[in-house]
Amino acid sequence: MSIHATEHLQAYWKENLFYIAVLLGIWFFVSYVCGILIVNQLDAYTIGGFPLGFWFANQGSLITFVALIWVYVWLMDRLDIKYNVQQ
C-alpha cells in the first residue's frame, strides 16, 4: 500500500470518527443531560399534555437516537463518495 493510500484512509477515518463523536455528543446531551440532569427545569414545559422532561426521558432520547442513525448513514454515504470508497 502506498503512502498516498494510507494518508487517504487516515483522512477518511479521521473524518468518520469526528462524525461519530459529534453524533454521540448530541445523543449524550439529549438522553443524559435533558433526560436526567435538567429534567426538572424542562418539566415547566409540556408536549401533548406531558412534561417535557418526562418526554425526553421516555421518547425523546429514542427518537433522537433513530434520527441520529439516519443522519450518520447520510453523512457516511457522502463521505464514501468523497473518498471514493463506496460499494
Sequence and secondary structure as in RCSB ss.txt:
>XXXX:A:sequence
MSIHATEHLQAYWKENLFYIAVLLGIWFFVSYVCGILIVNQLDAYTIGGFPLGFWFANQGSLITFVALIWVYVWL
MDRLDIKYNVQQ
>XXXX:A:secstr
  HHHHHHHHHHHHHHHHHHHHHHHHHHIIIIIIIIITHHHHTTSEETTEEHHHHIIIIIHHHHHHHHHHHHHHH
HHHHHHHTT   
